[in-house]
Amino acid sequence: HAYDFVDNDAGVYTEDDHGLLVASCISTEVPGRYVGTAPHGHLILAITEDVSQEVHQEEDNWLAAMEWADSLGADVINSSLSYSTFDPGQGDYSYNDMDGNTSIITRAADLAAAKGILVVTSAGNEGNGNWFYLTAPCDGDSVLCVGAVDINENVASFSSRGPSSDGRIKPDVVAQGLGSAVIGRFNQLSNASGTSFSSPITAGLAACLVGAHPNRSNMDIIAAIKQSGDRSSQPDNEYGWGLPDGCIADSIL
């Protein structure tokens, strides 16, 4: 199943390759070279981002895509998108709006969670910028917000930081997002950086846990992933609960 909610057609394979690189972190299996974190899962592909501009319509597109995915029985949503500031005349969000209840996309993500979908979302890449903090929908109280670390588990400087504006620890967990291995067009193996890649790596873990524990709720699985983190005893606003351990999360469940 695939749909482009920007152009209103099924042509998702001829647009920007960001989604391809993101999906490769989950679903790719190239024997002897590369395996994603949930290579035997079934993917629903949706384009909601208009790369030519930054407008609130894209948040509405995300809501429509979420409802469509829900109608198809989606268990997990990976969202490697983030929203804070927009094109002139659109109206920006402020850090105060990162309270879990304000932005369109955050409310949509929490609605998906209320429907039983496990929503995994990138924290944003604003750690080096003026914004610095997490971006929507990562501020949702029912989503799994993922920051980025390097191969040595040091937080990436670009990874957006918490807390949410109402004081909750964010991100929830971290995964490799600096120099992440991805597969691009023509099966080319390369590296890419951004919380866009730490998020799907974690979403694949979530999908495996959903498959292994079909009777557990989305919030049970999020809680287990957080509890399995290597900083779960002292979570903070750079690493959250830390780097998850899938075996520990499985045991918890």
Salt bridges, closest charged atoms under 4 A:
GLU29 OE1 - HIS40 NE2 3.72
GLU59 OE2 - HIS56 ND1 2.67
ASP70 OD2 - LYS115 NZ 3.54
ASP166 OD2 - ARG168 NE 3.06
ASP172 OD2 - LYS170 NZ 3.06
ASP172 OD1 - LYS226 NZ 3.62
ASP220 OD2 - ARG216 NE 3.19
ASP236 OD2 - ARG231 NH1 3.87
GLU238 OE2 - ARG161 NE 3.54
ASP250 OD1 - HIS213 NE2 2.64
